[in-house]
Amino acid sequence: MTGSEIGSSDGGSELPTTLESMSIEARALLASLPFQMLENWQIPAQYERSVKFSRDGIFANRYLLMLLQADVPLWQVATELNRLQMPPQMLSGFVDVFPQASKWIIGFEEGSQRSTYRAYVEFDSPAKDVSEMTPQPREQIHNPQSYMSHLGFKWDAVTGVASETSQYWYVPTSTMDELNEVIGRAVAKASKTISTVVDGVMKLMNGSATRVKLLVTRDDSGRRISFDLNLYELEMCVGDIIPLLKMAASDWELNREEFQRFESLCHGCCLGHVSFGTSVSQDDFITVYFEPAPAY
């Protein structure tokens, strides 16, 4: 069953074309399809949850599943991505770079207007020929040692329409000054809210630049500008950044009850990484990833 087929209870009913036209049960099934893939394969994967904050709301129905590239034959991966309605051009690009990857990731995200699947390939070192696919040259990162560590493909989970292709550039930094410089360029046009939260997170790092992995993100349209701070080695918990998130939620006038629910459920969870920036639709966002666990 594909995403567009989910939710049609009558053989003669018109298939849903928007998230709003689907029942809660159908939307839940849509989110579960990648887990069914794992169940069929009977292989281990790393499960990571996340919550996204933006002016549109607080969104918690989202996750990532990370798998080793060597664990599943490429043809099986391609078959499952096709079943999830990955657009043919995106699937072709994914297949081209998959053999050079060390890991790959499948995920789901539900937003205010749509749900998306996303597939990523991860490279542990500069991958041969991958740079030819990416319009973002390393020189724009101002670090000759940077390289594209992830390539991400995102598409509408209901309609199968392509959304965006994004490049995630690993930028090694050895000092807080270097880290601040790269991040400053990444969020130069961000709002005061984003800047304040970023400054707060940087202070919590307490000078540990070498224990943090920085990824700078660019999408194929050039409209999304963001970065991701991997904080796992600092052994922080989500509660450490709750005051900063609460400030952002207040600025964006987000639902207080929803924020309190997030706080009560996630306060003690292990903090993984945090993404900040401006989305393709030019909206500021903060995404918190936490509590990795085995998925199977």
C-alpha positions, 0 to 999 in steps of 0.5 A: 500500500502506498501513501496515496492509497491510505485512507480510502475506505471505499473502493470508489472513494476519491484518494486523499491528496492532502493531509487534512483529507485523511483520517487520524487512523490513516495518518498514523498508518502513513507514519508507520510504513518505514517501521513495517519495512524494518519488520519485513527485513528483520534487521537492527536500526537506530531510532531517534525522535525529534520535535520541531518548533516554528511559528506554525506550531509544535510538531512531534510526530516525526522520527529517523531510523538509521541503518548500516548501508551493508545490511540491506541490498540496494535493490531491496532499499530501492523497492521500499523507497518506491513503495513509499512513493519516492519520486523517480528522479530522487530515487535515481539520485539516491541509488547513484550515491548509495554504494558510497555511503556508510549508513542510510536513514529513512524518516517521517515528519508530519507538519501543519500542512503536509507529511513528508518522508525523507531518505538520507545517505551518510558518508564518513569521509569525502565520497568520490564523485558525490561532489559532482551532484551538489551545487554547494562548493566547499569554498562557500563554507570557508573551510577546505576540510569540509565535505558533504557528509549527508545527502537528503531527499524529501517528498510528500508522503501522501502525493509522492511529489518531490519536496527538496534535496538537501546537502549537509556539509560537515565543517570541522572546528577546533575552537569556539571562535571557529564554531561561532564564525561558521554559525554566524554566517549560517544564521546571519539573516535569522530572527532575534529569537533564533539568534538568542537560542543559538547564543544560549546553546553555545554558552551551554557547550562551555567551550567544547568545540572539539566535542561537537559536530557541526553540519551546515545545510543547503537545499537545491533551491538555495532557500533553506539556510540552517545548521545542525549541532550534534551534542551527543558527546556533551551528555546533555539532556533536553531539560538543559535547553528547555528555558531557551525553547520556552522563550522561543515558544513564547515569542512565537505564541505557541500553545502552552499546553502542548509545550508543557506536554513536551517538557514533561515527557522529554525533560530528562531525555538524552539530548542528541542534536539541535537544528536551527535556521530558515526553512524553504518557506522562509520560516524560522525553526528549531528542531530538537533530536533526542533519546536514540534507541534500538528500533528493532 
